[in-house]
């Protein structure tokens, strides 16, 4: 990476530090990634995926060589067995147990409200509920009266 700045950044170049590098103030964030940063992030993610695949391939070759059927593994017939053993378990009891364990772990991460916050939140919800019920009831009553006025019904 060079110390030179491109285009508009070169105009913003202000002071230089003791080593001669340009020191600039960061621009305000816009919430969008620039095209250059997005391309760099995408290529870095692709490099990580490639490295992970090559590592997985090297690990699976080493394990196949150590097993009895090393020749069968090289021909491609042993892939299904390796894939099934690395996948999730099909045991429904184990699945439910793991699910409940994950639920408990997630609930431990929750920041629970204290008593004062809970009373405040509950009262706000109840007040909003009363307001909405009143609004819908009055609208229903008013529209019913309007329909009766327009279409009329003799009783």
C-alpha positions in Angstrom: 0.0 0.0 0.0 1.5 3.4 -1.0 1.4 6.6 0.9 0.1 8.5 -2.2 -3.5 9.5 -2.3 -5.9 9.2 -5.3 -7.9 12.0 -6.9 -10.0 13.9 -4.4 -8.2 12.5 -1.4 -5.0 14.1 -2.6 -6.6 17.5 -2.4 -7.7 16.9 1.2 -4.2 15.9 2.2 -3.4 18.1 5.2 -0.5 17.6 7.5 2.2 15.0 7.4 3.4 13.1 10.5 7.0 12.6 11.6 7.5 9.7 9.1 6.2 11.7 6.2 2.9 9.9 5.8 -0.2 11.9 5.0 -2.6 12.3 7.9 -6.2 13.0 6.9 -9.4 13.3 8.8 -11.9 10.5 8.2 -14.9 11.5 6.1 -18.4 11.2 7.6 -19.9 7.8 7.0 -22.7 7.6 4.4 -24.0 4.2 5.3 -22.9 2.8 2.0 -19.7 1.0 1.1 -17.7 2.5 -1.7 -17.3 0.3 -4.8 -13.6 -0.1 -4.1 -14.2 -1.3 -0.6 -17.0 -3.6 -1.6 -14.8 -5.3 -4.2 -12.0 -5.7 -1.7 -14.4 -7.2 0.8 -15.9 -9.6 -1.8 -12.5 -10.7 -2.9 -11.3 -11.2 0.7 -14.4 -13.4 1.4 -13.7 -15.4 -1.8 -10.1 -15.9 -0.7 -11.3 -17.1 2.7 -13.7 -19.5 1.1 -11.0 -20.9 -1.2 -8.6 -21.3 1.6 -11.2 -23.1 3.7 -12.1 -25.5 0.8 -8.5 -26.3 0.2 -7.9 -26.9 3.9 -11.0 -29.2 4.0 -9.8 -31.0 0.9 -6.3 -31.5 2.4 -7.8 -32.7 5.7 -10.2 -35.2 3.9 -7.3 -36.6 1.8 -5.2 -37.2 4.9 -8.1 -39.0 6.6 -8.8 -41.1 3.5 -5.2 -42.1 3.2 -5.2 -43.3 6.8 -8.3 -45.4 6.4 -8.5 -48.8 4.9 -10.3 -47.8 1.7 -7.9 -45.1 0.6 -8.1 -46.3 -3.0 -11.9 -46.2 -3.0 -11.8 -42.7 -1.5 -9.7 -41.4 -4.4 -12.1 -42.8 -6.9 -14.9 -40.6 -5.5 -17.0 -43.4 -4.0 -16.1 -42.6 -0.4 -17.5 -39.0 -0.4 -21.0 -39.9 0.6 -19.9 -41.6 3.8 -17.7 -38.7 4.8 -20.4 -36.2 4.1 -23.0 -38.1 6.1 -20.7 -38.3 9.2 -19.9 -34.6 9.2 -23.6 -33.5 8.8 -26.2 -33.0 11.6 -27.5 -36.0 13.5 -30.8 -37.5 12.4 -31.8 -38.5 16.0 -35.0 -36.5 16.8 -34.4 -36.7 20.6 -30.8 -35.3 20.1 -32.2 -32.6 17.8 -34.7 -31.5 20.4 -32.1 -31.6 23.2 -29.7 -29.5 21.1 -32.5 -27.1 20.2 -33.4 -26.6 23.9 -29.8 -26.1 24.8 -29.4 -23.4 22.2 -32.6 -21.7 23.4 -31.3 -21.6 27.0 -27.9 -20.2 25.7 -29.8 -17.4 23.8 -32.0 -16.6 26.8 -28.8 -16.1 28.9 -27.7 -13.4 26.4 -30.9 -11.5 26.8 -30.7 -8.3 28.9 -33.9 -8.6 31.0 -35.7 -5.4 32.1 -35.8 -4.6 35.8 -39.1 -4.1 37.7 -39.4 -0.4 37.1 -38.8 -0.8 33.4 -41.3 -3.7 33.2 -44.0 -1.6 34.9 -43.3 1.3 32.6 -43.4 -0.9 29.4 -46.5 -2.6 30.5 -48.3 0.6 31.3 -47.4 2.1 27.9 -48.7 -1.0 26.1 -51.9 -1.0 28.1 -52.5 2.7 27.4 -51.9 2.2 23.7 -54.3 -0.7 23.7 -57.0 1.4 25.4 -56.4 4.1 22.8 -56.6 1.8 19.9 -59.7 0.0 21.1 -61.4 3.3 21.6 -60.4 4.5 18.2 -61.6 1.4 16.4 -64.9 1.4 18.4 -65.6 5.0 17.6 -64.8 4.5 14.0 -67.1 1.4 13.8 -69.9 3.3 15.6 -69.5 6.3 13.3 -69.4 4.3 10.1 -72.4 2.3 11.2 -74.4 5.5 11.8 -73.2 6.9 8.4 -74.4 3.7 6.6 -77.7 3.8 8.3 -78.1 7.5 7.4 -77.2 6.9 3.7 -79.1 3.7 3.1 -81.7 4.1 5.8 -83.8 1.4 7.3 -87.4 1.8 8.3 -88.3 0.1 11.5 
